C-alpha cells in the first residue's frame, strides 16, 4: 500500500469522526474517543507477556510487547507499563500504541484476516490476538504501515504545518546545518548512545532535531522521537540540502 493511500485513509477517519461527533479536529487528537467511541473498539490494559505466555526479551525487565489486537472481535490490549494513569511519562507512547492498533491495524489489515471457523479452530479454546506488536518486529512491513498510519492520525499534515509556522515563524524547512548542539542536546545524545546503542553522530543529529520537535510534540501529545520522524517525513526537518534538479538534457 503506497504511503499516500495510508495518509488519505487516516485523513478520512479524522473527517468521519469529526462529522459523526460534530467536533473540530485539533491537536492533541482525541485518539481515545476515535478508537473507543467512534470505531467501537474495546481497550484494556494487562501484562501482555503474562497474558500471551511470552517470555520478556526487552532490556532488563522492560516489556517487548506493547500492544495486541483481536481483529475478529475488536479487542485491543495495551501493556500495563504504558498505562498513562500509572505512568504519566508514558502517555505519548500509550497514545501512539493506541493509534497503531486501533488506527493502523484495524483500518489497514482487518480485511486481510479471515475470521471464519477455520481460523477459530486454529486458535483452539483460547483465542489468540491477530496481531502482536513487538518492538523487535518494528521493521516488518505490516508494523511499519501501522506505525505510519498512527503518525498520520496523531500528527495530521495540515495541523503539523500550521503548528510549525506558528512556532517557528516560517514555512520553509530547517536544515541540520542550521542547528548547533548545546549541553541539553549532548546529554540527550549520550542517553541515546547508552540506552539504544546509537552511533555518536546519529545520536547527536537525532537529538538536535528532537530539540526542535519537542515543543510541537507536547502540543500533539506524542513523543519527541515520533514528532521528529513525522517532521522529517513531511520535509520540514532535512538532514542535507535538497539536490537541485539539473536542467541539462531537458532544454
C-alpha positions as CSV (number, residue, x, y, z in Angstrom):
1,X,0.0,0.0,0.0
2,X,1.5,3.4,-1.0
3,X,2.3,5.9,1.7
4,X,-0.2,8.4,0.3
5,X,-3.0,5.9,0.4
6,X,-2.3,5.3,4.1
7,X,-2.3,9.0,4.8
8,X,-5.5,9.5,2.9
9,X,-7.2,6.8,4.9
10,X,-6.1,8.4,8.2
11,X,-7.4,11.8,7.0
12,X,-10.7,10.1,6.0
13,X,-11.0,8.6,9.5
14,X,-10.5,12.0,11.1
15,X,-13.1,13.6,8.8
16,X,-15.6,10.8,9.5
17,X,-15.0,11.2,13.3
18,X,-15.4,15.0,13.1
19,X,-18.6,14.7,11.1
20,X,-20.1,11.9,13.4
21,X,-19.3,13.7,16.6
22,X,-19.8,17.3,15.5
23,X,-16.3,18.3,16.6
24,X,-13.3,20.2,15.1
25,X,-10.1,18.3,14.6
26,X,-7.4,19.9,16.5
27,X,-4.2,18.9,18.5
28,X,-3.9,16.8,20.5
29,X,-6.0,14.4,18.5
30,X,-8.7,12.7,20.7
31,X,-7.4,9.2,20.0
32,X,-9.3,7.5,22.8
33,X,-12.6,8.9,21.6
34,X,-11.8,7.9,18.0
35,X,-10.8,4.3,18.9
36,X,-13.4,3.6,21.6
37,X,-16.4,5.7,20.8
38,X,-16.2,6.1,17.0
39,X,-14.6,2.8,16.0
40,X,-16.3,0.9,18.9
41,X,-13.2,-1.0,19.8
42,X,-12.7,-2.3,23.4
43,X,-9.4,-1.2,25.0
44,X,-7.9,-2.7,28.2
45,X,-4.6,-2.9,30.0
46,X,-2.9,-6.1,31.0
47,X,0.6,-7.6,31.4
48,X,0.8,-8.8,27.8
49,X,3.8,-11.1,28.4
50,X,1.9,-12.9,31.1
51,X,-1.4,-12.9,29.1
52,X,0.2,-14.3,26.0
53,X,2.7,-16.5,27.9
54,X,5.6,-14.9,26.1
55,X,9.0,-14.5,27.9
56,X,10.3,-11.0,28.1
57,X,13.1,-10.2,25.7
58,X,13.4,-6.5,26.2
59,X,16.2,-4.8,28.0
60,X,16.1,-5.6,31.7
61,X,12.5,-6.1,32.8
62,X,11.1,-3.8,30.2
63,X,8.3,-5.3,28.0
64,X,9.0,-6.2,24.4
65,X,5.2,-6.4,23.6
66,X,3.4,-3.1,23.8
67,X,0.1,-3.9,22.2
68,X,-2.1,-6.7,20.7
69,X,-5.3,-6.6,18.7
70,X,-8.0,-9.2,18.0
71,X,-9.3,-8.1,14.6
72,X,-12.3,-10.5,14.7
73,X,-13.7,-9.1,18.0
74,X,-12.3,-5.6,18.1
75,X,-10.4,-6.1,21.3
76,X,-7.2,-4.2,22.0
77,X,-4.9,-4.9,24.9
78,X,-2.1,-2.5,25.7
79,X,0.6,-3.4,28.1
80,X,0.1,-2.1,31.5
81,X,3.5,-0.5,31.5
82,X,2.0,2.2,29.2
83,X,-1.0,3.0,31.4
84,X,-0.8,6.8,31.5
85,X,-2.7,7.0,34.8
86,X,0.0,4.9,36.5
87,X,2.9,6.2,34.4
88,X,2.2,9.7,33.0
89,X,5.6,9.9,31.4
90,X,4.4,7.1,29.0
91,X,1.4,9.0,27.7
92,X,2.9,9.7,24.3
93,X,3.9,6.1,23.8
94,X,0.4,5.0,25.0
95,X,-1.3,7.3,22.5
96,X,0.9,6.1,19.7
97,X,0.3,2.4,20.5
98,X,-3.5,3.0,20.7
99,X,-3.4,4.7,17.2
100,X,-1.1,1.9,15.9
101,X,-3.6,-0.8,17.0
102,X,-6.9,1.0,16.6
103,X,-6.0,3.0,13.6
104,X,-3.3,1.2,11.7
105,X,-4.1,-2.5,12.2
106,X,-7.9,-2.1,12.4
107,X,-8.2,0.1,9.4
108,X,-5.5,-1.3,7.2
109,X,-5.3,-5.0,8.0
110,X,-8.7,-6.2,9.1
111,X,-9.7,-7.1,5.6
112,X,-6.7,-9.4,5.2
113,X,-7.8,-11.6,8.1
114,X,-10.3,-14.5,7.7
115,X,-12.4,-14.5,10.8
116,X,-14.2,-17.8,10.0
117,X,-14.5,-21.1,11.7
118,X,-11.2,-22.4,10.2
119,X,-9.3,-19.6,11.7
120,X,-11.0,-20.0,15.1
121,X,-10.2,-23.7,15.0
122,X,-6.5,-22.9,14.7
123,X,-6.8,-20.9,18.0
124,X,-8.5,-23.9,19.8
125,X,-10.2,-22.9,23.0
126,X,-8.0,-19.8,23.8
127,X,-8.4,-17.1,21.1
128,X,-5.1,-15.6,20.3
129,X,-4.6,-12.0,19.1
130,X,-4.5,-11.5,15.3
131,X,-1.5,-9.1,15.6
132,X,1.0,-9.0,18.4
133,X,3.2,-5.9,18.2
134,X,6.7,-6.3,19.5
135,X,9.5,-3.7,19.5
136,X,11.8,-6.3,17.9
137,X,9.5,-6.6,14.9
138,X,9.1,-2.9,14.3
139,X,10.7,-3.0,10.8
140,X,8.3,-5.6,9.4
141,X,6.1,-4.1,6.7
142,X,2.8,-4.7,8.5
143,X,4.2,-3.0,11.6
144,X,5.7,-0.1,9.6
145,X,2.4,0.5,7.9
146,X,0.6,0.6,11.3
147,X,3.3,3.0,12.7
148,X,2.9,5.3,9.7
149,X,-0.9,5.3,10.0
150,X,-0.6,6.2,13.7
151,X,1.8,9.1,12.8
152,X,-0.7,10.4,10.2
153,X,-3.6,10.1,12.6
154,X,-2.0,11.7,15.6
155,X,0.0,14.3,13.6
156,X,-2.1,15.3,10.6
157,X,-0.2,17.0,7.9
158,X,-2.3,20.2,7.9
159,X,-2.1,20.7,11.6
160,X,1.6,20.0,11.8
161,X,2.4,22.5,9.1
162,X,0.2,25.1,10.9
163,X,2.0,24.5,14.2
164,X,5.4,24.6,12.5
165,X,4.6,28.0,11.1
166,X,3.2,29.4,14.3
167,X,6.1,28.2,16.5
168,X,9.0,28.9,14.1
169,X,7.5,31.8,12.1
170,X,8.4,30.1,8.9
171,X,7.1,27.6,6.3
172,X,10.5,26.6,5.0
173,X,12.3,23.5,6.4
174,X,15.2,23.6,8.8
175,X,18.5,22.0,7.8
176,X,20.6,20.1,10.2
177,X,23.4,22.5,9.4
178,X,21.2,25.4,10.7
179,X,21.3,23.9,14.3
180,X,24.0,23.9,16.9
181,X,24.2,21.4,19.8
182,X,24.0,22.7,23.4
183,X,24.5,20.8,26.7
184,X,20.9,19.6,26.8
185,X,21.3,18.2,23.2
186,X,24.5,16.5,24.1
187,X,23.1,15.0,27.3
188,X,20.2,13.5,25.3
189,X,22.6,12.2,22.7
190,X,24.6,10.4,25.4
191,X,21.4,8.8,26.7
192,X,20.6,7.5,23.2
193,X,24.1,6.1,22.9
194,X,24.0,4.4,26.3
195,X,20.4,3.1,26.2
196,X,19.8,2.5,22.5
197,X,23.3,1.7,21.2
198,X,23.3,4.6,18.7
199,X,26.4,5.8,17.0
200,X,27.6,9.2,18.2
201,X,27.0,11.1,15.0
202,X,23.5,9.7,14.5
203,X,22.6,10.3,18.2
204,X,23.7,14.0,18.1
205,X,21.8,14.6,14.8
206,X,18.6,13.0,16.2
207,X,19.0,14.9,19.5
208,X,19.3,18.2,17.5
209,X,16.2,17.5,15.6
210,X,14.3,16.4,18.7
211,X,15.2,19.7,20.4
212,X,13.2,21.4,17.6
213,X,10.4,18.7,17.7
214,X,9.9,18.8,21.5
215,X,7.5,21.7,21.9
216,X,5.5,20.6,18.8
217,X,5.4,17.0,20.3
218,X,3.9,18.3,23.5
219,X,1.2,20.1,21.6
220,X,0.2,16.9,19.8
221,X,0.7,14.6,22.8
222,X,3.3,12.4,21.2
223,X,7.0,11.6,22.0
224,X,9.9,13.7,20.7
225,X,11.0,10.9,18.6
226,X,7.6,10.4,16.9
227,X,7.4,14.1,16.1
228,X,10.9,14.2,14.8
229,X,10.2,11.3,12.4
230,X,7.0,12.9,11.3
231,X,8.7,16.3,10.7
232,X,11.4,14.6,8.6
233,X,8.7,12.7,6.6
234,X,6.9,15.9,5.9
235,X,10.2,17.5,4.7
236,X,10.3,20.1,7.5
237,X,13.5,18.8,9.0
238,X,16.2,18.0,6.5
239,X,19.5,16.2,7.0
240,X,21.0,17.8,3.9
241,X,20.3,20.5,1.4
242,X,17.9,19.1,-1.3
243,X,19.7,18.4,-4.6
244,X,18.7,20.8,-7.3
245,X,17.4,19.1,-10.4
246,X,19.7,19.7,-13.3
247,X,18.2,21.3,-16.4
248,X,21.0,19.7,-18.5
249,X,19.5,17.5,-21.2
250,X,16.0,19.0,-20.6
251,X,16.5,22.1,-22.7
